[in-house]
Amino acid sequence: MALAYIRAIKDMCEGVNTHVRTFKGDIEDFLIDIGLYEGLALSPFLFNVILDELTKGIQDKVAQCMLFADDIVLIDETRVGLTIKLKQWRHFLQSRGFGLSTFKTEYLNCGFNGAKGSGEKVIMGGVTIPNAKKCRYLGSIIEQK
């Protein structure tokens, strides 16, 4: 049964043509021969399945993480702990040909336990990660306390 599903998914993904519409007109159709077609309804699901499988090893080592598509949330009680987790994730993903964008990465200090920040910085790959006042994750807004 699983082979039938795999064949059906492969058939939907192979030989897909698309085109781009611009203000100057449509660009000629071209073949998508790498990755998943973003217009395919199964693309987010397949991406999640693959990312989950690729990151099983790191999910066991780094507790308190949430994954959805290309959004990763890491949770820790300290900035130092968060820096360590970011380093582990970055190394793990790079060893598999992926990466974490320092440009798109930010952290949120919620202070739920009442502790104030001690001034440590969150650093990834030598870049200081900015502290956000609020962030949106899967449609929900999380704000500092």
N, CA, C and O of each residue as an XYZ file, in Angstrom:
580
protein
N       0.819     -1.199      0.000
C       0.000      0.000      0.000
C       0.859      1.258      0.000
O       0.579      2.204     -0.737
N       1.916      1.273      0.834
C       2.786      2.447      0.900
C       3.433      2.730     -0.449
O       3.603      3.891     -0.820
N       3.794      1.688     -1.183
C       4.413      1.890     -2.502
C       3.459      2.583     -3.456
O       3.897      3.374     -4.292
N       2.174      2.309     -3.353
C       1.188      2.972     -4.211
C       1.149      4.468     -3.914
O       1.044      5.279     -4.834
N       1.233      4.844     -2.621
C       1.253      6.253     -2.252
C       2.526      6.927     -2.754
O       2.485      8.044     -3.271
N       3.648      6.244     -2.598
C       4.920      6.805     -3.063
C       4.875      7.031     -4.563
O       5.304      8.079     -5.046
N       4.360      6.060     -5.304
C       4.261      6.198     -6.764
C       3.337      7.364     -7.144
O       3.645      8.129     -8.058
N       2.208      7.495     -6.443
C       1.266      8.582     -6.733
C       1.913      9.941     -6.471
O       1.748     10.870     -7.261
N       2.637     10.058     -5.380
C       3.304     11.325     -5.055
C       4.396     11.623     -6.079
O       4.521     12.759     -6.538
N       5.182     10.616     -6.439
C       6.220     10.811     -7.461
C       5.606     11.264     -8.786
O       6.139     12.152     -9.450
N       4.482     10.649     -9.167
C       3.811     11.031    -10.405
C       3.347     12.484    -10.377
O       3.377     13.166    -11.402
N       2.915     12.964     -9.201
C       2.480     14.354     -9.084
C       3.646     15.332     -9.134
O       3.481     16.480     -9.545
N       4.840     14.871     -8.710
C       5.992     15.761     -8.601
C       6.903     15.734     -9.827
O       7.621     16.703    -10.071
N       6.892     14.672    -10.587
C       7.789     14.560    -11.734
C       7.162     15.168    -12.974
O       5.969     14.996    -13.225
N       7.967     15.876    -13.742
C       7.510     16.432    -15.006
C       6.572     17.613    -14.862
O       5.774     17.883    -15.760
N       6.655     18.321    -13.748
C       5.775     19.468    -13.509
C       6.338     20.694    -14.237
O       7.511     21.037    -14.093
N       5.482     21.335    -15.010
C       5.829     22.587    -15.675
C       5.100     23.731    -15.002
O       3.995     23.549    -14.491
N       5.694     24.886    -14.997
C       5.054     26.071    -14.446
C       5.514     27.288    -15.230
O       6.390     27.194    -16.089
N       4.922     28.412    -14.930
C       5.356     29.664    -15.543
C       5.210     30.779    -14.511
O       4.538     30.622    -13.491
N       5.841     31.885    -14.794
C       5.816     33.023    -13.885
C       5.093     34.166    -14.586
O       5.362     34.470    -15.749
N       4.184     34.787    -13.870
C       3.444     35.927    -14.402
C       4.065     37.203    -13.844
O       4.180     37.353    -12.628
N       4.461     38.113    -14.710
C       5.041     39.395    -14.296
C       4.184     40.523    -14.846
O       3.264     40.284    -15.628
N       4.483     41.744    -14.441
C       3.720     42.883    -14.953
C       3.974     43.104    -16.443
O       3.181     43.773    -17.106
N       5.057     42.557    -16.977
C       5.354     42.666    -18.409
C       4.781     41.500    -19.206
O       4.900     41.474    -20.431
N       4.166     40.547    -18.535
C       3.595     39.383    -19.208
C       4.108     38.089    -18.620
O       4.935     38.082    -17.708
N       3.601     36.991    -19.160
C       3.984     35.669    -18.664
C       5.313     35.227    -19.251
O       5.623     35.504    -20.410
N       6.096     34.530    -18.424
C       7.333     33.914    -18.884
C       6.982     32.530    -19.401
O       6.080     31.876    -18.878
N       7.681     32.092    -20.408
C       7.422     30.788    -21.007
C       7.492     29.673    -19.967
O       8.282     29.745    -19.025
N       6.662     28.639    -20.140
C       6.663     27.493    -19.230
C       8.059     26.889    -19.096
O       8.830     26.863    -20.055
N       8.371     26.407    -17.897
C       9.637     25.721    -17.682
C       9.418     24.550    -16.736
O       8.468     24.536    -15.953
N      10.303     23.578    -16.819
C      10.228     22.348    -16.040
C      10.806     22.568    -14.646
O      11.870     23.170    -14.498
N      10.114     22.085    -13.639
C      10.645     22.085    -12.274
C      11.294     20.729    -12.082
O      10.612     19.709    -11.974
N      12.626     20.727    -12.039
C      13.331     19.441    -11.973
C      14.101     19.241    -10.678
O      14.871     18.288    -10.559
N      13.905     20.122     -9.709
C      14.554     19.955     -8.419
C      13.614     20.472     -7.328
O      12.935     21.481     -7.519
N      13.578     19.796     -6.209
C      12.747     20.227     -5.092
C      11.286     19.918     -5.308
O      10.916     19.162     -6.206
N      10.457     20.521     -4.465
C       9.014     20.323     -4.546
C       8.364     21.546     -5.170
O       8.776     22.680     -4.927
N       7.355     21.300     -5.967
C       6.568     22.372     -6.557
C       5.753     23.019     -5.444
O       4.968     22.339     -4.783
N       5.925     24.321     -5.224
C       5.259     24.980     -4.100
C       3.749     25.043     -4.248
O       3.037     25.208     -3.257
N       3.254     24.914     -5.462
C       1.820     24.932     -5.665
C       1.156     23.606     -5.357
O      -0.071     23.525     -5.325
N       1.932     22.579     -5.132
C       1.399     21.249     -4.836
C       0.848     21.246     -3.414
O       1.537     21.647     -2.476
N      -0.395     20.793     -3.254
C      -1.030     20.795     -1.933
C      -0.268     19.943     -0.921
O      -0.317     20.214      0.279
N       0.430     18.923     -1.392
C       1.178     18.045     -0.492
C       2.541     18.608     -0.081
O       3.175     18.059      0.820
N       3.002     19.672     -0.705
C       4.353     20.176     -0.449
C       4.632     20.461      1.023
O       5.659     20.005      1.526
N       3.773     21.194      1.747
C       4.073     21.430      3.171
C       4.149     20.141      3.973
O       5.017     19.994      4.834
N       3.247     19.207      3.697
C       3.255     17.931      4.403
C       4.544     17.157      4.117
O       5.191     16.661      5.040
N       4.913     17.055      2.837
C       6.132     16.323      2.473
C       7.365     16.981      3.080
O       8.268     16.290      3.551
N       7.409     18.320      3.072
C       8.529     19.039      3.677
C       8.620     18.702      5.159
O       9.709     18.444      5.671
N       7.474     18.703      5.859
C       7.467     18.379      7.289
C       7.939     16.958      7.550
O       8.714     16.721      8.476
N       7.478     16.011      6.740
C       7.877     14.612      6.920
C       9.387     14.471      6.744
O      10.050     13.803      7.538
N       9.923     15.097      5.709
C      11.359     15.000      5.429
C      12.164     15.711      6.509
O      13.148     15.163      7.005
N      11.758     16.928      6.882
C      12.491     17.662      7.923
C      12.452     16.908      9.246
O      13.457     16.844      9.954
N      11.305     16.342      9.582
C      11.188     15.578     10.825
C      12.136     14.382     10.805
O      12.811     14.105     11.796
N      12.184     13.679      9.686
C      13.070     12.515      9.565
C      14.538     12.937      9.623
O      15.348     12.289     10.286
N      14.882     14.030      8.925
C      16.272     14.506      8.913
C      16.749     14.959     10.284
O      17.933     14.844     10.600
N      15.835     15.471     11.097
C      16.248     16.075     12.371
C      15.939     15.213     13.586
O      16.033     15.692     14.716
N      15.577     13.964     13.381
C      15.281     13.091     14.532
C      16.455     13.033     15.501
O      16.258     13.088     16.715
N      17.661     12.923     14.983
C      18.840     12.830     15.836
C      19.037     14.040     16.717
O      19.429     13.896     17.875
N      18.779     15.222     16.207
C      18.979     16.440     16.994
C      17.782     16.705     17.903
O      17.944     17.286     18.976
N      16.589     16.291     17.495
C      15.418     16.500     18.348
C      15.553     15.748     19.660
O      15.099     16.229     20.698
N      16.172     14.572     19.629
C      16.378     13.800     20.854
C      17.395     14.466     21.767
O      17.268     14.410     22.990
N      18.410     15.100     21.173
C      19.479     15.721     21.962
C      19.080     17.101     22.475
O      19.489     17.499     23.566
N      18.291     17.827     21.704
C      17.900     19.186     22.069
C      16.404     19.191     22.360
O      15.578     19.308     21.455
N      16.075     19.062     23.634
C      14.669     19.033     24.026
C      14.050     20.413     23.826
O      14.755     21.399     23.616
N      12.769     20.465     23.892
C      12.007     21.699     23.783
C      12.237     22.406     22.450
O      12.795     23.502     22.397
N      11.797     21.758     21.380
C      11.826     22.398     20.069
C      10.515     22.098     19.361
O       9.890     21.066     19.605
N      10.101     23.008     18.479
C       8.906     22.825     17.678
C       9.287     23.044     16.224
O      10.056     23.951     15.904
N       8.747     22.209     15.345
C       9.043     22.307     13.923
C       7.754     22.406     13.127
O       6.807     21.661     13.378
N       7.715     23.309     12.186
C       6.661     23.327     11.185
C       7.246     23.931      9.922
O       7.679     25.083      9.904
N       7.248     23.128      8.867
C       7.871     23.517      7.597
C       9.278     24.009      7.898
O      10.058     23.289      8.522
N       9.623     25.226      7.467
C      10.987     25.697      7.704
C      11.092     26.605      8.924
O      12.081     27.322      9.080
N      10.083     26.579      9.787
C      10.114     27.346     11.030
C      10.508     26.424     12.170
O       9.882     25.387     12.389
N      11.546     26.809     12.891
C      12.022     26.028     14.032
C      11.987     26.935     15.251
O      12.493     28.056     15.214
N      11.390     26.448     16.327
C      11.361     27.185     17.589
C      12.157     26.373     18.598
O      11.856     25.206     18.845
N      13.175     27.000     19.180
C      13.966     26.377     20.237
C      13.644     27.105     21.536
O      13.534     28.331     21.558
N      13.494     26.353     22.606
C      13.113     26.931     23.891
C      14.164     26.564     24.924
O      14.581     25.410     25.018
N      14.589     27.550     25.695
C      15.522     27.301     26.793
C      15.277     28.341     27.866
O      14.711     29.402     27.601
N      15.705     28.034     29.072
C      15.503     28.957     30.189
C      16.551     30.057     30.240
O      16.339     31.078     30.895
N      17.693     29.867     29.550
C      18.747     30.881     29.574
C      19.209     31.197     28.158
O      19.026     30.400     27.238
N      19.807     32.366     28.000
C      20.363     32.752     26.694
C      21.577     31.885     26.353
O      21.799     31.554     25.188
N      22.350     31.522     27.359
C      23.511     30.653     27.122
C      23.033     29.296     26.607
O      23.597     28.757     25.655
N      21.999     28.747     27.234
C      21.439     27.475     26.790
C      20.897     27.558     25.378
O      21.049     26.628     24.586
N      20.258     28.689     25.066
C      19.725     28.888     23.719
C      20.856     28.975     22.697
O      20.743     28.425     21.601
N      21.930     29.651     23.040
C      23.095     29.733     22.147
C      23.659     28.346     21.871
O      24.029     28.037     20.738
N      23.725     27.514     22.897
C      24.227     26.142     22.728
C      23.310     25.360     21.786
O      23.792     24.656     20.898
N      21.990     25.476     21.972
C      21.043     24.779     21.100
C      21.161     25.258     19.649
O      21.151     24.451     18.720
N      21.272     26.564     19.468
C      21.426     27.100     18.115
C      22.676     26.548     17.448
O      22.656     26.202     16.266
N      23.760     26.467     18.205
C      25.010     25.928     17.666
C      24.830     24.464     17.262
O      25.289     24.053     16.197
N      24.164     23.680     18.111
C      23.931     22.270     17.810
C      23.066     22.119     16.557
O      23.382     21.316     15.679
N      21.984     22.881     16.472
C      21.100     22.801     15.308
C      21.838     23.225     14.043
O      21.740     22.568     13.007
N      22.573     24.321     14.135
C      23.294     24.831     12.960
C      24.288     23.791     12.446
O      24.346     23.523     11.246
N      25.062     23.212     13.347
C      26.041     22.197     12.956
C      25.347     20.976     12.361
O      25.768     20.460     11.326
N      24.292     20.521     13.013
C      23.558     19.340     12.554
C      22.987     19.567     11.156
O      23.134     18.711     10.285
N      22.342     20.705     10.934
C      21.742     20.988      9.627
C      22.807     21.175      8.547
O      22.641     20.695      7.426
N      23.895     21.867      8.876
C      24.968     22.068      7.893
C      25.590     20.748      7.477
O      25.983     20.586      6.322
N      25.684     19.806      8.398
C      26.272     18.512      8.054
C      25.378     17.724      7.091
O      25.809     16.722      6.520
N      24.147     18.173      6.915
C      23.207     17.533      5.992
C      22.876     18.427      4.794
O      21.934     18.151      4.050
N      23.648     19.491      4.612
C      23.467     20.354      3.449
C      22.448     21.461      3.618
O      22.078     22.109      2.639
N      21.980     21.696      4.844
C      21.019     22.751      5.119
C      21.689     23.834      5.960
O      22.855     23.699      6.332
N      20.969     24.891      6.256
C      21.536     25.936      7.081
C      20.467     26.702      7.833
O      19.281     26.608      7.519
N      20.898     27.459      8.826
C      20.038     28.383      9.543
C      20.426     29.791      9.132
O      21.609     30.129      9.099
N      19.448     30.600      8.824
C      19.701     31.973      8.406
C      19.851     32.872      9.629
O      18.929     32.982     10.437
N      21.005     33.513      9.766
C      21.175     34.469     10.863
C      20.313     35.705     10.602
O      19.938     36.407     11.542
N      19.998     35.975      9.341
C      19.174     37.129      8.974
C      17.727     36.955      9.448
O      17.084     37.927      9.845
N      17.217     35.727      9.408
C      15.819     35.468      9.763
C      15.648     35.001     11.203
O      14.520     34.796     11.651
N      16.736     34.831     11.929
C      16.671     34.286     13.280
C      16.570     35.409     14.301
O      17.269     36.417     14.207
N      15.692     35.219     15.275
C      15.571     36.148     16.391
C      15.164     35.354     17.622
O      14.728     34.208     17.519
N      15.310     35.970     18.779
C      14.889     35.280     19.996
C      13.977     36.190     20.803
O      13.991     37.413     20.666
N      13.194     35.552     21.638
C      12.235     36.249     22.476
C      12.492     35.851     23.918
O      12.449     34.667     24.252
N      12.758     36.828     24.774
C      12.977     36.580     26.196
C      11.657     36.816     26.903
O      11.263     37.962     27.121
N      10.971     35.739     27.264
C       9.639     35.864     27.852
C       9.674     36.145     29.350
O       8.775     36.812     29.861
N      10.671     35.664     30.060
C      10.779     35.914     31.491
C       9.619     35.333     32.284
O       9.190     35.927     33.273
N       9.102     34.175     31.862
C       7.961     33.573     32.549
C       8.291     33.181     33.980
O       7.410     33.174     34.840
N       9.565     32.851     34.247
C       9.929     32.436     35.603
C      10.260     33.632     36.492
O      10.709     33.456     37.625
N      10.042     34.843     35.986
C      10.282     36.050     36.758
C      11.719     36.525     36.743
O      12.016     37.600     37.264
N      12.620     35.746     36.154
C      14.035     36.123     36.106
C      14.257     37.204     35.065
O      13.684     37.163     33.977
N      15.067     38.140     35.400
C      15.458     39.185     34.455
C      16.685     38.721     33.693
O      17.476     37.926     34.200
N      16.842     39.218     32.473
C      17.999     38.858     31.667
C      19.293     39.304     32.323
O      19.340     40.345     32.977
N      20.343     38.513     32.146
C      21.620     38.834     32.774
C      22.565     39.540     31.813
O      23.728     39.768     32.147
N      22.089     39.885     30.637
C      22.924     40.606     29.690
C      23.680     39.729     28.715
O      24.369     40.240     27.832
N      23.563     38.386     28.859
C      24.233     37.527     27.888
C      23.606     37.745     26.522
O      22.433     38.101     26.403
N      24.415     37.524     25.495
C      23.912     37.640     24.130
C      23.658     36.254     23.575
O      24.287     35.280     23.990
N      22.730     36.172     22.631
C      22.495     34.937     21.893
C      23.289     35.078     20.601
O      23.064     36.004     19.822
N      24.223     34.151     20.380
C      25.131     34.247     19.238
C      25.040     32.972     18.412
O      25.009     31.867     18.952
N      24.997     33.145     17.088
C      24.991     32.009     16.177
C      25.979     32.297     15.055
O      25.823     33.267     14.313
N      26.986     31.456     14.938
C      27.975     31.623     13.876
C      28.700     32.951     13.944
O      29.037     33.531     12.912
N      28.943     33.435     15.142
C      29.644     34.705     15.316
C      28.755     35.932     15.160
O      29.239     37.057     15.283
N      27.471     35.742     14.893
C      26.534     36.849     14.705
C      25.618     36.941     15.925
O      25.055     35.938     16.363
N      25.475     38.145     16.465
C      24.566     38.358     17.586
C      23.135     38.365     17.063
O      22.801     39.115     16.145
N      22.308     37.533     17.649
C      20.916     37.398     17.232
C      20.084     38.466     17.946
O      20.196     38.625     19.161
N      19.249     39.201     17.200
C      18.464     40.271     17.832
C      17.365     39.731     18.740
O      16.801     38.663     18.504
N      17.082     40.501     19.784
C      16.025     40.180     20.729
C      14.740     40.834     20.225
O      14.678     42.057     20.101
N      13.721     40.039     19.937
C      12.444     40.559     19.461
C      11.537     40.866     20.651
O      11.638     40.229     21.700
N      10.671     41.826     20.484
C       9.698     42.150     21.534
C       8.477     41.246     21.428
O       7.797     40.985     22.420
N       8.203     40.767     20.204
C       7.127     39.813     19.980
C       7.450     39.049     18.704
O       8.217     39.516     17.862
N       6.862     37.884     18.575
C       7.059     37.108     17.353
C       5.766     36.395     17.000
O       4.908     36.160     17.851
N       5.650     36.059     15.732
C       4.479     35.337     15.238
C       4.928     33.929     14.867
O       5.904     33.748     14.138
N       4.213     32.948     15.372
C       4.503     31.553     15.032
C       3.190     30.864     14.724
O       2.320     30.750     15.588
N       3.050     30.406     13.493
C       1.852     29.712     13.021
C       0.582     30.498     13.327
O      -0.427     29.925     13.736
N       0.638     31.805     13.128
C      -0.537     32.650     13.299
C      -0.735     33.188     14.696
O      -1.549     34.090     14.890
N      -0.015     32.665     15.680
C      -0.133     33.159     17.059
C       0.957     34.180     17.330
O       2.081     34.046     16.847
N       0.621     35.193     18.096
C       1.610     36.210     18.483
C       2.016     35.954     19.919
O       1.182     35.848     20.818
N       3.335     35.857     20.110
C       3.898     35.642     21.446
C       4.659     36.915     21.793
O       5.505     37.369     21.023
N       4.355     37.493     22.965
C       4.991     38.750     23.361
C       5.757     38.592     24.666
O       5.492     37.699     25.471
N       6.733     39.507     24.846
C       7.452     39.529     26.110
C       6.484     39.892     27.212
O       5.515     40.621     26.999
N       6.756     39.382     28.370
C       5.902     39.653     29.545
C       6.236     40.996     30.118
O       5.634     41.412     31.107
